[in-house]
Protein backbone atom coordinates (compact mmCIF):
# COMPACT_ATOMS: atom_id res chain seq x y z
CA UNK A 1 0.00 0.00 0.00
CA UNK A 2 2.89 2.37 0.66
CA UNK A 3 4.49 1.95 -2.74
CA UNK A 4 1.33 1.55 -4.82
CA UNK A 5 0.93 5.33 -5.50
CA UNK A 6 4.49 5.42 -6.84
CA UNK A 7 3.87 2.34 -8.97
CA UNK A 8 0.71 3.88 -10.43
CA UNK A 9 2.46 7.21 -11.09
CA UNK A 10 5.38 5.50 -12.83
CA UNK A 11 3.03 3.30 -14.85
CA UNK A 12 1.03 6.30 -16.07
CA UNK A 13 3.56 9.10 -16.41
CA UNK A 14 6.57 7.05 -17.53
CA UNK A 15 5.54 3.87 -19.32
CA UNK A 16 2.13 5.19 -20.29
CA UNK A 17 3.68 8.28 -21.87
CA UNK A 18 6.31 6.15 -23.59
CA UNK A 19 3.56 4.00 -25.08
CA UNK A 20 1.65 7.08 -26.21
CA UNK A 21 4.83 8.48 -27.82
CA UNK A 22 5.49 5.26 -29.76
CA UNK A 23 1.85 5.19 -30.87
CA UNK A 24 2.13 8.79 -32.13
CA UNK A 25 5.37 7.96 -33.92
CA UNK A 26 3.54 5.32 -35.96
CA UNK A 27 0.96 7.77 -37.36
CA UNK A 28 1.01 10.37 -40.15
CA UNK A 29 0.10 13.23 -37.79
CA UNK A 30 2.48 15.76 -39.31
CA UNK A 31 0.49 18.79 -38.19
CA UNK A 32 -1.34 19.87 -35.05
CA UNK A 33 -4.91 19.65 -36.37
CA UNK A 34 -5.25 16.31 -38.16
CA UNK A 35 -6.08 13.12 -36.30
CA UNK A 36 -3.43 11.02 -38.01
CA UNK A 37 -3.77 7.47 -39.22
CA UNK A 38 -1.63 4.43 -38.51
CA UNK A 39 1.36 4.06 -40.86
CA UNK A 40 3.45 1.51 -38.97
CA UNK A 41 7.20 1.99 -39.13
CA UNK A 42 7.11 4.37 -42.07
CA UNK A 43 8.33 7.33 -40.00
CA UNK A 44 11.13 5.26 -38.46
CA UNK A 45 12.52 4.29 -41.85
CA UNK A 46 11.74 7.50 -43.70
CA UNK A 47 13.62 9.76 -41.27
CA UNK A 48 16.91 8.21 -42.36
CA UNK A 49 16.42 9.82 -45.76
CA UNK A 50 16.67 13.26 -44.14
CA UNK A 51 20.17 14.71 -44.15
CA UNK A 52 19.65 16.60 -40.89
CA UNK A 53 18.78 13.39 -39.03
CA UNK A 54 21.93 11.62 -40.22
CA UNK A 55 23.99 14.69 -39.28
CA UNK A 56 22.46 14.87 -35.80
CA UNK A 57 23.15 11.16 -35.20
CA UNK A 58 26.79 11.58 -36.25
CA UNK A 59 27.11 14.58 -33.94
CA UNK A 60 25.61 12.58 -31.06
CA UNK A 61 28.11 9.76 -31.63
CA UNK A 62 31.08 12.16 -31.60
CA UNK A 63 29.76 13.92 -28.51
CA UNK A 64 29.17 10.62 -26.70
CA UNK A 65 32.60 9.17 -27.49
CA UNK A 66 34.50 12.32 -26.46
CA UNK A 67 32.34 13.04 -23.41
CA UNK A 68 32.28 9.50 -22.01
CA UNK A 69 35.94 8.83 -22.76
CA UNK A 70 37.10 12.21 -21.44
CA UNK A 71 35.02 12.07 -18.24
CA UNK A 72 36.14 8.51 -17.49
CA UNK A 73 39.81 9.30 -18.08
CA UNK A 74 39.82 12.58 -16.13
CA UNK A 75 37.70 11.14 -13.31
CA UNK A 76 39.99 8.12 -13.00
CA UNK A 77 43.09 10.34 -12.95
CA UNK A 78 41.67 12.62 -10.25
CA UNK A 79 40.62 9.62 -8.16
CA UNK A 80 44.08 8.08 -8.57
CA UNK A 81 45.75 11.27 -7.36
CA UNK A 82 43.35 11.48 -4.42
CA UNK A 83 43.97 7.85 -3.57
CA UNK A 84 47.69 8.58 -3.35
CA UNK A 85 47.03 11.03 -0.51
CA UNK A 86 47.15 14.60 -1.80
CA UNK A 87 47.25 17.40 0.75
CA UNK A 88 43.94 19.18 1.20
CA UNK A 89 42.03 16.23 -0.20
CA UNK A 90 38.72 17.31 1.34
CA UNK A 91 38.94 20.78 -0.21
CA UNK A 92 40.01 19.45 -3.60
CA UNK A 93 37.25 16.84 -3.57
CA UNK A 94 34.66 19.55 -2.87
CA UNK A 95 36.08 21.69 -5.69
CA UNK A 96 35.94 18.81 -8.16
CA UNK A 97 32.39 17.90 -7.12
CA UNK A 98 31.10 21.47 -7.13
CA UNK A 99 30.27 21.53 -10.89
CA UNK A 100 27.75 18.74 -10.21
CA UNK A 101 25.65 21.26 -8.27
CA UNK A 102 25.36 23.50 -11.34
CA UNK A 103 22.73 22.95 -13.99
CA UNK A 104 23.76 22.22 -17.56
CA UNK A 105 22.12 25.51 -18.57
CA UNK A 106 24.34 27.54 -16.24
CA UNK A 107 27.36 25.54 -17.37
CA UNK A 108 26.46 26.20 -20.99
CA UNK A 109 26.14 29.96 -20.46
CA UNK A 110 29.61 30.17 -18.88
CA UNK A 111 31.30 27.91 -21.43
CA UNK A 112 29.64 29.73 -24.31
CA UNK A 113 31.72 32.75 -23.31
CA UNK A 114 34.83 30.67 -22.64
CA UNK A 115 34.58 28.96 -26.04
CA UNK A 116 33.84 32.13 -27.99
CA UNK A 117 35.23 31.74 -31.50
CA UNK A 118 36.45 35.33 -31.79
CA UNK A 119 40.13 35.68 -32.76
CA UNK A 120 42.48 38.63 -32.64
CA UNK A 121 40.91 41.84 -31.38
CA UNK A 122 37.58 40.06 -30.94
CA UNK A 123 39.08 37.26 -28.83
CA UNK A 124 37.50 36.58 -25.44
CA UNK A 125 37.44 33.60 -23.11
CA UNK A 126 39.98 30.87 -23.80
CA UNK A 127 41.09 32.40 -27.10
CA UNK A 128 41.92 35.63 -25.27
CA UNK A 129 43.86 33.66 -22.64
CA UNK A 130 45.89 31.92 -25.34
CA UNK A 131 46.67 35.30 -26.90
CA UNK A 132 47.81 36.79 -23.59
CA UNK A 133 50.18 33.90 -22.82
CA UNK A 134 51.58 33.86 -26.34
CA UNK A 135 49.88 30.69 -27.57
CA UNK A 136 47.93 32.16 -30.46
CA UNK A 137 48.37 28.91 -32.36
CA UNK A 138 45.93 27.27 -29.92
CA UNK A 139 43.14 29.70 -30.75
CA UNK A 140 40.25 27.76 -32.23
CA UNK A 141 36.70 28.05 -33.54
CA UNK A 142 35.61 25.69 -30.76
CA UNK A 143 32.01 24.52 -31.22
CA UNK A 144 31.77 26.42 -34.51
CA UNK A 145 34.44 24.25 -36.10
CA UNK A 146 33.02 22.30 -39.02
CA UNK A 147 34.86 19.06 -38.25
CA UNK A 148 35.42 18.91 -34.49
CA UNK A 149 32.79 21.27 -33.13
CA UNK A 150 30.96 18.49 -31.28
CA UNK A 151 34.21 17.38 -29.65
CA UNK A 152 34.58 20.91 -28.27
CA UNK A 153 30.95 20.80 -27.16
CA UNK A 154 31.82 17.83 -24.95
CA UNK A 155 34.40 19.83 -22.97
CA UNK A 156 31.82 21.57 -20.69
CA UNK A 157 30.12 18.22 -20.06
CA UNK A 158 33.46 16.63 -19.15
CA UNK A 159 34.18 19.52 -16.78
CA UNK A 160 30.82 19.08 -15.08
CA UNK A 161 30.72 15.28 -14.76
CA UNK A 162 34.36 14.32 -14.17
CA UNK A 163 34.06 15.14 -10.46
CA UNK A 164 31.18 12.70 -10.12
CA UNK A 165 33.18 10.00 -11.89
CA UNK A 166 36.11 10.81 -9.60
CA UNK A 167 33.91 10.15 -6.56
CA UNK A 168 32.84 6.78 -7.98
CA UNK A 169 36.40 5.68 -8.72
CA UNK A 170 37.71 7.00 -5.41
CA UNK A 171 35.16 4.90 -3.54
CA UNK A 172 36.19 1.94 -5.69
CA UNK A 173 39.90 2.49 -5.01
CA UNK A 174 39.32 2.61 -1.28
CA UNK A 175 37.12 -0.45 -1.40
CA UNK A 176 40.04 -2.61 -2.53
CA UNK A 177 41.37 -4.44 0.57
CA UNK A 178 44.92 -3.51 1.58
CA UNK A 179 45.64 -7.21 2.12
CA UNK A 180 45.33 -7.88 -1.61
CA UNK A 181 47.73 -5.07 -2.46
CA UNK A 182 50.26 -6.17 0.12
CA UNK A 183 50.06 -9.79 -1.06
CA UNK A 184 50.78 -8.66 -4.61
CA UNK A 185 53.76 -6.58 -3.47
CA UNK A 186 55.13 -9.51 -1.48
CA UNK A 187 54.91 -11.63 -4.64
CA UNK A 188 57.18 -9.12 -6.34
CA UNK A 189 54.67 -6.94 -8.21
CA UNK A 190 55.62 -3.37 -8.93
CA UNK A 191 53.16 -0.61 -8.07
CA UNK A 192 52.03 -0.48 -11.70
CA UNK A 193 51.46 -4.24 -11.73
CA UNK A 194 49.47 -4.00 -8.50
CA UNK A 195 47.09 -1.56 -10.14
CA UNK A 196 46.99 -3.45 -13.43
CA UNK A 197 46.39 -6.95 -12.06
CA UNK A 198 44.67 -6.29 -8.71
CA UNK A 199 43.06 -2.87 -8.43
CA UNK A 200 41.79 -2.22 -11.96
CA UNK A 201 40.01 -5.60 -12.36
CA UNK A 202 38.14 -4.91 -9.11
CA UNK A 203 37.04 -1.54 -10.50
CA UNK A 204 35.17 -3.04 -13.46
CA UNK A 205 31.72 -2.71 -11.81
CA UNK A 206 32.45 0.95 -11.02
CA UNK A 207 33.65 1.57 -14.56
CA UNK A 208 30.55 -0.09 -15.98
CA UNK A 209 28.26 1.99 -13.76
CA UNK A 210 30.02 5.21 -14.76
CA UNK A 211 29.85 4.21 -18.43
CA UNK A 212 26.10 3.60 -18.23
CA UNK A 213 25.42 6.87 -16.41
CA UNK A 214 27.53 8.99 -18.74
CA UNK A 215 26.28 7.20 -21.84
CA UNK A 216 22.60 7.85 -21.19
CA UNK A 217 23.32 11.47 -20.23
CA UNK A 218 25.16 12.07 -23.49
CA UNK A 219 22.53 10.46 -25.71
CA UNK A 220 19.76 12.73 -24.45
CA UNK A 221 21.90 15.89 -24.22
CA UNK A 222 19.80 18.98 -24.91
CA UNK A 223 20.04 21.83 -22.40
CA UNK A 224 23.84 22.14 -22.47
CA UNK A 225 23.96 22.23 -26.26
CA UNK A 226 21.16 24.77 -26.59
CA UNK A 227 22.72 26.97 -23.89
CA UNK A 228 26.08 26.96 -25.66
CA UNK A 229 25.19 27.19 -29.34
CA UNK A 230 21.41 27.43 -29.63
CA UNK A 231 19.60 25.41 -32.30
CA UNK A 232 22.35 25.52 -34.92
CA UNK A 233 22.81 22.80 -37.51
CA UNK A 234 26.53 22.65 -36.79
CA UNK A 235 25.84 21.33 -33.25
CA UNK A 236 22.55 19.57 -33.95
CA UNK A 237 21.81 16.38 -32.01
CA UNK A 238 18.64 14.22 -31.94
CA UNK A 239 17.20 15.94 -28.85
CA UNK A 240 17.58 19.39 -30.43
CA UNK A 241 16.18 18.10 -33.72
CA UNK A 242 13.19 16.71 -31.80
CA UNK A 243 12.54 20.13 -30.24
CA UNK A 244 12.70 21.82 -33.64
CA UNK A 245 10.37 19.23 -35.20
CA UNK A 246 7.70 19.57 -32.49
CA UNK A 247 7.78 23.25 -31.53
CA UNK A 248 9.20 24.98 -34.63
CA UNK A 249 8.04 22.77 -37.50
CA UNK A 250 4.87 21.63 -35.66
CA UNK A 251 5.35 18.01 -36.73
CA UNK A 252 4.29 15.80 -33.77
CA UNK A 253 4.86 12.49 -35.58
CA UNK A 254 8.43 13.35 -36.54
CA UNK A 255 9.20 14.60 -33.03
CA UNK A 256 7.75 11.43 -31.51
CA UNK A 257 9.82 9.32 -33.91
CA UNK A 258 13.04 11.07 -32.86
CA UNK A 259 12.06 10.71 -29.19
CA UNK A 260 11.46 7.01 -29.73
CA UNK A 261 14.92 6.60 -31.23
CA UNK A 262 16.43 8.40 -28.22
CA UNK A 263 14.59 6.02 -25.87
CA UNK A 264 15.84 3.02 -27.86
CA UNK A 265 19.43 4.33 -27.77
CA UNK A 266 19.28 4.90 -24.01
CA UNK A 267 17.76 1.43 -23.53
CA UNK A 268 20.75 -0.11 -25.30
CA UNK A 269 22.89 1.26 -22.48
CA UNK A 270 20.53 0.75 -19.54
CA UNK A 271 18.77 -2.59 -20.11
CA UNK A 272 21.94 -4.77 -20.32
CA UNK A 273 23.18 -3.11 -17.13
CA UNK A 274 19.90 -3.83 -15.34
CA UNK A 275 19.98 -7.46 -16.48
CA UNK A 276 23.58 -7.80 -15.31
CA UNK A 277 22.72 -6.22 -11.93
CA UNK A 278 19.76 -8.55 -11.38
CA UNK A 279 21.81 -11.63 -12.24
CA UNK A 280 24.56 -10.47 -9.91
CA UNK A 281 22.07 -10.00 -7.05
CA UNK A 282 20.61 -13.46 -7.60
CA UNK A 283 24.04 -15.08 -7.54
CA UNK A 284 24.92 -13.36 -4.28
N, C-alpha and C positions, 0 to 999 in steps of 0.2 A: 504493500500500500504506500510505503514511503517513496519508492522509486517509480511507481506507475505514472505520476504526472510527467516526470522527465522522459519516460519511455514514449508516452503519447506525444509529447512536444517534439521529440526527435523524429518520431515516425511521420508526423505531419509536416513539420517545417524543414526537415532535412531530406528524408527519403521520399516523402510525398512531393516536395518541390523538385527533387531530382527527376522523379517520374514524370511530372508535368512538363519539365524542360525537355526531356527526351521525346515526349509525345508531340510537343510543339515543333521540335526539330524535324519531325517526320511529316510535316504538313507544308503546303505551299502558301502559308500566311506571310506574304512578303510586304504587307502593309498593315496599318493599324485598324482598318475598318472591315476587311473581309473576314469571313469565318475560317477559311482555309480547309482544304481537303487533304486526306491522307495520301502521301506520295512515297512512303517507305524510306529507303536509304538514298533517295535521289539527291537530297541536300548534302549528305555526307560524302558522296562521290563527286558531285558537281563542284564543290568548293575548291577541290584541288586543281581545277582549271583556271582559278583566279590567281593572277600573279601576286597580288598583295598577300594572299593566304600563305603561299609558298615562302614568300619573303619573311613574313612574321614567324613562321615555323623555324626557318633557318636562324633568325635572330634569337629566338628562344633557346635553340640548341647551343649557340655560341655563349649566350648569357649564362645558361645553366652550367656548362663545362667550366667556364672561367670562374664563376661565382662559387660553385661547389668545391672545385679544386683549390682555389685561392683561400677560401675560408677554412677548409680542412688543413691545408699546409700551414697557414699562419696560426690557426688555433692550436695545432699540435706543437709548433715551435714555441709559442708563448707558454703552453703548459709544460713543455720540457724545461724551459728556463726557470719557471716557477718551481718545478719539482727538484731542481738542483739547489734551491735555497737562496734566492735573491734577497737582498736587503729590502725592507719595505714591501714585503710581499702583499700584505693586506691592502696597502694603498694602491699598489700597482694593479691588483686584482679588481679593486673597485673602479679604477680608471678604465681598465679594459672592458668591464661589464657595463659601464655607464651608457655606451651607445645603445644597448638593448632597451633602455628606458625611453628612448626617443622614437617617435613614430617615423615610418618611412617617408612621410610627407615632409616633416621637418628636416630629415636627413637629405632629402632631395633638394630642398630649397637651398641649404648650405652648400651642397656639392655642385649645384648648378652654377653658383658663383665661383667655386674653386676650379671647376672644369670649364670655365669660360674659354671660348676658342679664339678670343682676341689675341693678336700678336703685335709686337712693336709698341707703338704709343697707345694702342687700345688694350694692351695686355693687363689682365687682372688675375687674381687668384693664383693658381699654381704656375701659369705661364709668366706672370709678373715676378714670382719668386725665382723662377729659373733665370729670368733676365737679370735680376739683382745680383745673383750669385755667379753670374757669368756662364750659365749653362743654357744659352739660347738654343742650342741644338736639340734640347729636350722639349722645347715648346711644341705643342701638338694641338690638333683640332678636337681632341678628346671625343665626346660622343657624336660629334658632327663628322667624324672621319668616315669615309665611304666604306672602308674595308673592315676596320677594327673598332668602329663606334660602339658596338654592343659589348666588346671586351672592356672598354672604358666605363660603360654603364654599370658593369659589375663591380667596379672599385668601391662605390659607396655601400653596396650591399655587403661586400667583404668586410669593410670597416665596421659595419654595424653588427654583423653576426659572428665575427671571429672571436670576440670575447666570450660569447655563449659556448662556442665550440671549445675554447680554451678551458672553460669550467668543466665541461664533460670529460675532456682528456685528463685534466688534472685530477678529477675524482677517480678516473680509471688508473692513472699512474699510482696514486696513493692506495688503491685497493689491491695492488700486487703485493703479496706477502714478502717481507724482507728475507725470510728463510729461503725462498726460491732464488733470490738474487745472490745471497751469500753462498748457497750451494753451487751455483753456476760459477762464481768467482773461485771457489775452492777447487773446482774441476779444471781451472785454468782459463776460463773465458775472460776476454778483455771486456771493458765496459761497453764497447760497441756490440760485442757478441751477446752480452747479457740483454741488451735492449732488443737486439734482432731476434734472438731465439727464445727469450723468456717473456720480456715485457710486452713487445708488440703483438705476439700472438694472443695474449690475454686481453688486448685492447680491441680485438675484432668486434665484439658486440657494441662497444662504444662507437667505433668507427661506423658501423652499420647504422646505428641509431642517428648519428650526426648526418650521415649521407641521406637517409630517408627524410629527415627534417629539412635539411637544406634543399634537397631535390624538389619537394612539394612546394616550398616557398618560392623557388625560382620559376617553376612552371606556371604559377598563377600570379607572377609579378605584375603589378599594375600601378599602384600609387607612387612608388619610387620613380618609375619611368616617366609617368605623367608630370610629376613634380620637377623632374630634371629637364626634360625635353619637350613636354607637351605631347600632342598627338601627331607627331611627325612620322612620315614614312620611314625615315632613316633609322628610327629606333622602334619601329612597330613590332609588337609581339601579339600573340593571340588574345590576351586579355584586353589590350587596347583596341584591337580590331573588333572585338565583340562589343565594346562600348560604342564605337563609331557606328557599327551596324545597327544597333538597337536605338540609340538616342540621336544620332545624326542622320543616318540613312533611313531610319524608321522601318527596319526590316527584322521583325521578331523572329522569323524562322531561321534566318542566317545567324543572328545573334545566339539563338538557342543551339544551333549546330556547333558553333565555335565553343560555346560553354560546355557542350557535351564532350567535345574532343579534349578540353582541358580536364574535365572530370576523369576521362579515360586515361589520360597521361598521368595524372596524379595517382590514380588507382594502380598503375603499373609499378609505382614506387611503394605504395602503402600496403596493398593487399599481400604481396609476398612477405613483407615484414610482419604483418599480423599473423599470417599462417606460421611463420617460423617461431614467433613468440608463443603462440598457443602450443605448438609441438614441444617447445622447450619447457613450458610450464607442466605439461603432461608427463614428460620424462622425469622431471624433478619431483 
